[in-house]
């Protein structure tokens, strides 16, 4: 996950529709819609959502797969004829939209916004970064890749869950009042709109702009003989040996189409028999998405190169047609927490994710022949009316390859993290233990160095002979090069008591975490996997050191993962402290996580699932009791929990002002008369993923309570995960948090605002306050004056 992990982070019209003659990729992408079409007599699918009659099935080999219409296993017609367009006048879509012009505050269905549609709104904000012509060109391409990867995960997890409810006959309504069918219908319409915009900005703007910068995607016909010879040689040596065309006929059943794979649907004609036949070619994921020529600035999509060399794969056959398609499957498998061996259970889930899972999305190009599309839908048991017809390239996540080009002038200026001054000495790295005995330290990533703070902290502990024990949670452990994992291994080798709680159920990082857990176990680290039924999501570190006056505990509590890669991309906050009460709390928490100790009443920490929800409600109510003198500010990734939202509504009704900075999903509806006039919601999206959680209660910054931690206000964080939130009490550190919150409230470059109608709108730029640029400047200034 990075552009997997980075991709879990992210989301003006008027794209140019005319390409310059030399910009061959425009025609390839837009006019030919990224399909490699040499077919004869087939009718393409229509991007409008209406489907024409099929041109009729071919005969001969493959006739069974392309036979006459028959219902699929769910009784759906398998021909394209007669299906209503996605936006027909009689569609239910208009009647299921919960956002009406006049909102009744007492109606539960209008108090909350839909979780899934709110997530799509977030990904739209990511797409808007790609549409921003003022942003560096390769950054725009990167955000298109992020948008695509985000959407893949959304279908694998969220859409798959809704489809499972439908198949099970579950009609339970979500908190906002929409049943699964209504949500799926609304999602389909919204996704079609967004993907259309994505294709438009890529084919209509970014391809041209890249060409202007000599990053070219030439059409095959424009290549000279030497270029073609180079690519054909590469095909024969590197690509041809790993391709496996699979025929579909009575003797060859339709093959399994793996999750997120890019495939070619090939139709061929046998001159000897006169038969028309079908085959599928899977493009292996370990091959590059774009094949670069030797000059380093021209690229051919791999599917184009394969399509131009199909004669090598189908010797003696006539190529009739070749089109790309892509399948997304359900990847959210249930894990049996009672499994005797959790690692074996996780590995079983990983195998299931690769080899099974219902199809939840089928993407095809706009010129996919209707008979081929019909066959794909029938064999994949996927409804024809839910097919995503893309008028552009499939799987733009491949643009991550283009982003890696060494063209710094087309990217954001790189940021070099700064080691916090308290952790530096004139001659080198400071003694962190000595520093923490005199003061707490707040670190703010990526502006401040993860290597110079958290990693240095663990490495010093591993080397220090006075350190007796290190206990740490690892949610996304990172690769084998992880500095923290390697430091824990060295600490165990040195005879220290080392405990690592590795969360194996961190979605899409399961295999990485299994690998790191085995590395740690082999080194003698005590590896545990948390509590049955709960994910351990908290980011905490406890170091026990023997000192002249007895044992002392040193701690780190953060909002982000102990992962150096994400620490350079995600905005996160961490507290380094020797506070005795926090140390005792973490000791109790680790005993609870690793042994049989029951959850205790913690001294300072709010811990889920036992005290975080009640602690947050208590604080919200306390500010609500102050009426107009109260104030609440929350910065988080997502706000979904209905109980927390209702408490915020109650405080707002009492006159308390509430500011919310919510990067992603927000189910609260702000600015509704009689319900939430005093609540304002904004979102900040930009080059860094806003990932920290900061909670402030109180109007006066000098006396307000500030808390940080790993938990969002979602049911899963409050009730089904182990989370820890810590108060920040040092006035200097509280002032740092206040500065961060103030800058994000002042932002008018990256910020969006949520209206009472549920629509997000870009905050107009008047002063030019960019959160990420401003915080970077403040960090530099602080390093020079400290």
Buried (B, 14 or more C-beta within 10 A) or exposed (E): BBBBBBBBBBBEEEBBEEBEEEBBBBBBBBEBBBBBBBBEEBBBBBBEBEBEEBBEBBBBBBBBBBBEEEEBEEEBBBBBEEBEEBEEEEBEBEEBBBBEEEBEBEEEBBBBBBBBBBBBBBBBBBBBBBBBBEBBBBBBBBBBBBBBBBBBBBBBBBBBBBBBBBEEEEEEEBBBBBBBBBBBBBBBBBBBBBBBBBBBBBBBBBBBBBBEBEBBBBBBEBBEEEBEEBBBEBBEEEBBEEBEBBBBBEEBEBBEBBBBBBBBBBBBBBEEEEBBBBBBBBBEEEBEBBBBBEEEEBBBBBBBBBBBBBEBBBEEBBBBBBBBBBBBBBBBBEBEBEBEEBBEBBBBBBEBBEEBBEBBBBBBBBBBBBBBBBBBBBBBEBBBBBBBBBBBBBBBBBBBBBBEBEBEEBBBEEBEBBBBBBBBEEEEEBEBBEBBEEEBBBBBBBBBBBBBBBBBBBBBBBEBEEBBBBBBBBBBBBEEEBBBBBBBBBBBEEEBBBBBBBBBBBBBBBEBBBBBBEBBBEBBBBBBBBBEEBBBBBBBBBBBBEEEEEEBBBBBBBBBBBBBBBBBBBBBBBBBBBBEEBBBBBBBBBBBBBEEEEBBEBEBBBBBBBBBBEBBBEBBBBBBEBEEEBBBBBBBBBBBBBBBBBBBBBBBBBBBBBBBBBBBBBBBBBBBEEBBBBBBBBBBBBBBBBBBBBBBBBBEBEEBBBBBBBBBBBBBBBBBBBBBBBBBBBEEBBEBBBBBBEBBBEBBBBBBBBBBBBEBEBBEBEEEBBBBBBBBEBBEEBBEEE
